[in-house]
């Protein structure tokens, strides 16, 4: 019997390398099937929002510009001199002189309207729309009527796009906003900032329980350049928001609910490399979406 077993073992020994190779190929195939099929990876870390820390002295702030294409994002109407016009009826030389990509523009946005005058309370955000006819730097001036104080910001702009900025005035009084590029000024905006309303009911509210909070989202890609980002179908940011094609776009979203982040590129009128990523975000957390 011992001699027979040795003979059998010797007889089948040439098959051992083939069986081993087949087993390795099977394991490799299973591992490939089990690997993640997507090319997107989320990372997460704490986000220290400096804006929530009470400053020693309130100061008017201006956000970085967020670039967007005017096509598909046109306002429903514009308000000039207290008169409301349909945006589709406004052409250069008509109700809104210079309302075109070759003009230097500055508007206040509220809902579906672009306007030249608004009343807000100190600490409330004001949505600003800016457009320059040339690529490069532009200067935004906030001029106080009461004390002739001038706040100045230099912003990067692209002539092919419009830009959203968020102004948060802390001082009260009447202010004028003017955008300039080179020797060309825009029309002036007027902003009346009222004192903050008294917080009569603030003491009876648990602010931390009521406040939803925000999360910081950053989209990064080593391969894609010039991409746009939408949140729940609404434009939020782009790779060119900071004035450079660096494969990165950052923005904030409301926390505590599921948000759909859509990243895509444009090739002419076509949309390419589109991907959607839905997830819920926690407040005061920074998330990075890494795209291959």
C-alpha positions in Angstrom: 0.0 0.0 0.0 2.8 2.4 0.8 4.4 1.7 -2.6 1.0 2.4 -4.3 0.6 5.7 -2.5 4.0 6.8 -3.5 3.3 5.8 -7.1 0.1 7.8 -7.1 1.8 10.8 -5.6 4.5 10.7 -8.2 2.0 10.2 -10.9 0.0 13.4 -10.1 2.9 15.6 -9.2 3.1 17.2 -12.7 -0.4 18.6 -12.2 0.4 20.5 -9.0 1.8 23.6 -10.7 -1.2 23.8 -13.0 -3.6 23.5 -10.1 -1.7 26.1 -8.1 -1.8 28.5 -11.1 -5.5 28.0 -11.5 -6.1 28.7 -7.8 -4.1 31.9 -8.0 -6.0 33.1 -11.0 -9.3 32.4 -9.3 -8.3 34.3 -6.2 -7.1 37.2 -8.3 -10.5 37.3 -10.2 -12.4 37.2 -6.9 -10.3 40.1 -5.5 -10.9 42.2 -8.6 -14.6 41.7 -8.3 -14.6 42.6 -4.7 -12.6 45.8 -5.2 -14.5 49.1 -5.3 -15.7 49.9 -8.8 -16.1 53.7 -8.2 -13.3 56.2 -8.8 -14.4 58.6 -6.0 -13.2 58.6 -2.4 -14.5 60.7 0.5 -12.2 61.8 3.4 -13.4 63.6 6.5 -11.9 65.7 9.3 -12.9 68.3 11.8 -13.5 71.8 10.4 -12.7 74.8 12.5 -15.0 77.5 11.2 -13.3 80.7 12.2 -16.3 82.7 11.2 -18.2 81.3 14.2 -15.6 82.5 16.7 -16.8 85.9 18.1 -14.3 88.5 16.9 -12.9 91.1 19.2 -14.4 93.8 16.8 -17.0 93.2 14.1 -15.6 93.8 10.7 -17.2 93.8 7.3 -16.1 90.8 5.2 -16.2 89.8 1.6 -16.0 86.2 0.4 -13.8 84.9 -2.4 -15.6 85.0 -5.9 -17.4 81.9 -7.1 -17.4 81.6 -10.9 -20.5 80.7 -12.8 -21.7 80.6 -16.4 -24.6 83.1 -17.0 -26.3 80.7 -19.4 -28.9 78.9 -17.4 -28.3 81.1 -14.4 -29.9 84.4 -15.7 -32.0 86.4 -13.3 -35.8 86.6 -13.8 -35.7 90.4 -13.8 -33.5 93.4 -13.1 -34.5 96.5 -11.0 -33.1 99.8 -12.2 -34.2 103.1 -10.7 -37.0 101.4 -8.9 -38.4 100.0 -12.1 -38.6 96.2 -12.7 -37.7 94.8 -16.1 -37.7 91.3 -17.5 -34.1 90.2 -18.0 -35.0 88.7 -21.3 -36.2 92.1 -22.5 -33.0 94.0 -21.5 -30.3 94.5 -24.1 -27.4 96.9 -24.3 -28.8 100.3 -25.0 -32.3 99.4 -23.8 -33.5 99.5 -20.2 -30.1 98.3 -18.9 -27.3 100.0 -20.7 -24.2 97.9 -20.9 -25.9 94.7 -19.7 -23.6 92.4 -21.7 -20.4 90.5 -21.5 -18.4 93.4 -22.8 -19.4 95.7 -19.9 -18.3 96.0 -16.4 -21.2 95.0 -14.2 -22.0 95.0 -10.5 -25.4 93.9 -9.0 -27.1 92.9 -5.8 -28.9 89.6 -6.1 -32.0 88.9 -4.1 -34.0 85.7 -5.0 -34.6 86.0 -8.8 -33.8 89.7 -9.1 -30.7 91.7 -9.8 -30.9 95.2 -8.4 -28.8 98.3 -7.6 -30.3 99.1 -4.1 -31.0 97.1 -1.0 -31.7 97.6 2.7 -30.2 95.0 5.2 -29.4 94.8 8.9 -25.8 94.7 10.1 -24.5 91.2 10.0 -26.8 90.1 7.2 -25.2 88.7 4.1 -25.6 90.5 0.7 -25.2 88.5 -2.5 -23.1 90.4 -5.1 -22.9 89.6 -8.8 -19.8 90.9 -10.6 -18.6 90.7 -14.2 -15.5 92.1 -15.9 -14.9 92.3 -19.7 -11.3 91.3 -19.3 -9.4 88.5 -17.4 -7.3 89.6 -14.5 -7.7 91.6 -11.3 -10.5 94.0 -10.5 -11.0 96.3 -7.5 -14.2 96.4 -5.4 -14.7 99.5 -3.2 -17.2 99.9 -0.3 -17.5 103.6 0.5 -19.2 104.8 3.7 -21.3 107.9 3.2 -21.2 108.7 7.0 -17.4 108.8 7.6 -15.9 108.5 4.1 -14.3 105.2 5.1 -13.3 103.1 2.2 -12.9 99.3 2.3 -11.0 97.8 -0.7 -10.7 94.3 -2.0 -8.8 93.0 -5.0 -10.5 90.1 -6.8 -9.5 87.8 -9.7 -12.0 87.6 -12.5 -12.5 85.8 -15.8 -14.2 87.6 -18.7 -16.0 84.4 -19.8 -17.9 84.1 -16.5 -19.8 86.0 -13.9 -18.8 85.9 -10.2 -20.8 85.6 -7.0 -19.5 87.2 -3.8 -21.0 87.4 -0.4 -20.6 90.7 1.5 -21.4 90.8 5.2 -21.5 94.5 6.4 -21.1 95.1 10.1 -21.1 98.9 10.2 -24.3 100.8 9.8 -25.2 103.7 7.5 -25.4 104.2 3.8 -22.7 102.6 1.6 -21.7 102.8 -2.1 -20.3 99.8 -3.9 -18.2 100.3 -7.1 -16.2 97.8 -9.2 -13.4 99.0 -11.3 -10.9 97.3 -13.8 -8.2 99.5 -15.1 -9.7 102.9 -15.8 -13.3 101.6 -16.2 -15.8 101.9 -13.3 -19.1 100.1 -13.0 -22.4 101.6 -12.0 -22.6 102.3 -8.3 -24.7 100.2 -5.9 -26.4 101.7 -2.8 -26.6 99.7 0.4 -28.4 101.0 3.5 -27.3 99.0 6.5 -29.6 99.3 9.6 -28.6 98.4 13.2 -29.1 94.8 14.3 -32.6 94.0 15.6 -32.7 93.4 19.4 -32.4 89.7 20.3 -35.5 89.7 22.6 -36.1 86.0 22.4 -32.5 84.9 22.1 -32.2 84.1 25.8 -35.1 81.6 25.8 -33.7 79.7 22.8 -31.1 76.9 22.8 -29.1 78.3 19.9 -27.0 75.2 19.5 -30.1 73.0 19.3 -31.8 75.2 16.7 -28.8 76.0 14.5 -28.4 73.4 11.7 -24.8 74.4 10.9 -22.7 73.9 7.8 -20.1 71.5 6.4 -17.1 72.4 4.3 -16.9 70.4 1.0 -13.8 70.3 -1.2 -13.7 68.5 -4.6 -10.2 67.6 -5.9 -9.1 65.9 -9.1 -5.7 65.1 -10.5 -7.1 64.4 -13.9 -10.0 66.9 -14.5 -9.5 70.6 -15.0 -12.2 73.3 -15.5 -15.0 71.3 -13.8 -18.2 72.7 -12.3 -20.0 71.6 -9.1 -23.7 71.6 -8.4 -25.5 70.8 -5.1 -28.9 69.4 -5.6 -29.0 70.7 -9.2 -27.9 74.3 -8.3 -24.5 75.7 -9.3 -22.3 76.1 -6.2 -18.7 76.3 -7.4 -16.1 75.5 -10.1 -12.5 74.7 -10.5 -12.0 78.3 -11.7 -13.6 79.9 -8.6 -10.2 81.0 -7.3 -9.1 82.2 -10.7 -6.8 79.2 -11.5 -7.3 75.8 -13.0 -5.9 73.7 -10.1 -8.4 70.8 -9.9 -9.9 72.0 -6.7 -13.2 73.7 -5.7 -14.4 74.4 -2.1 -17.8 75.5 -0.8 -20.1 75.0 2.2 -23.4 73.2 2.4 -26.1 72.8 5.0 -25.5 69.9 7.4 -27.9 67.3 8.7 -29.5 66.2 5.5 -28.6 64.3 2.3 -27.0 66.5 -0.4 -26.3 65.4 -4.0 -22.9 66.7 -5.2 -22.7 66.7 -9.1 -19.3 67.2 -10.7 -19.0 67.7 -14.5 -17.1 69.3 -17.3 -18.4 71.1 -20.4 -17.1 70.5 -23.9 -18.8 73.1 -26.0 -22.5 72.7 -25.3 -22.1 69.1 -24.2 -21.6 67.9 -20.6 -18.9 65.3 -20.1 -17.3 63.4 -17.2 -20.4 63.8 -15.1 -20.7 62.0 -11.7 -23.1 62.3 -8.8 -22.3 61.7 -5.2 -25.1 61.7 -2.6 -24.4 61.6 1.2 -25.3 63.3 4.4 -22.9 65.7 6.0 -22.3 66.6 9.7 -22.0 70.1 10.9 -18.5 71.5 11.6 -16.9 68.7 9.5 -14.6 69.2 6.4 -15.2 66.6 3.6 -12.9 66.1 0.6 -14.2 64.3 -2.5 -11.2 62.8 -4.4 -11.9 62.1 -8.0 -9.5 59.9 -10.1 
